[in-house]
């Protein structure tokens, strides 16, 4: 099952979300709670299933980059 996370400036702030719509709803809640920050600083990404406990986004996973070179 694909999992999604909400990130703020590249740091995971919410994980274990099971649909893009659910993740977007959570992202918008964070945006609403932080009126001084730019909404674009909050992003939704698919989680790296291999390293989801480390809360890494797929394609931006530091551990995969270190292990596999990407």
BAVEX-152944 format. One record per residue (C-alpha): x, y, z. Coordinates in steps of 0.02 Angstrom, whole numbers, plus 50000, padded with zeros to 5 digits. Layout:
N
[[X Y Z]];
...
This chain:
70
[[50000 50000 50000]];
[[50066 50172 49955]];
[[50089 50292 50099]];
[[50104 50480 50090]];
[[50180 50610 50203]];
[[50169 50797 50227]];
[[50335 50888 50228]];
[[50386 51063 50280]];
[[50547 51123 50198]];
[[50595 50941 50167]];
[[50562 50880 50344]];
[[50422 50755 50373]];
[[50289 50826 50489]];
[[50150 50698 50459]];
[[50160 50520 50395]];
[[50055 50363 50376]];
[[49927 50445 50262]];
[[49848 50323 50142]];
[[49782 50430 50000]];
[[49836 50588 49909]];
[[49672 50670 49960]];
[[49700 50631 50144]];
[[49878 50698 50134]];
[[49820 50857 50046]];
[[49688 50885 50180]];
[[49821 50870 50316]];
[[49936 50986 50217]];
[[49800 51117 50206]];
[[49770 51105 50394]];
[[49954 51143 50423]];
[[49945 51289 50301]];
[[49792 51359 50391]];
[[49880 51344 50560]];
[[50033 51438 50496]];
[[49973 51598 50409]];
[[50146 51678 50403]];
[[50228 51535 50305]];
[[50214 51514 50118]];
[[50093 51372 50073]];
[[50222 51306 49949]];
[[50338 51261 50094]];
[[50215 51122 50140]];
[[50221 50978 50016]];
[[50151 50803 49997]];
[[50264 50660 49944]];
[[50252 50472 49927]];
[[50348 50393 50070]];
[[50497 50281 50041]];
[[50426 50112 50094]];
[[50598 50043 50129]];
[[50638 50182 50251]];
[[50467 50248 50301]];
[[50510 50231 50487]];
[[50644 50363 50454]];
[[50506 50470 50375]];
[[50593 50490 50207]];
[[50506 50537 50045]];
[[50531 50421 49898]];
[[50655 50501 49780]];
[[50719 50610 49922]];
[[50770 50471 50040]];
[[50941 50506 50112]];
[[50965 50323 50157]];
[[50924 50262 49981]];
[[51039 50394 49908]];
[[51178 50333 50021]];
[[51145 50148 49989]];
[[51100 50151 49804]];
[[51172 50314 49740]];
[[51007 50400 49700]];
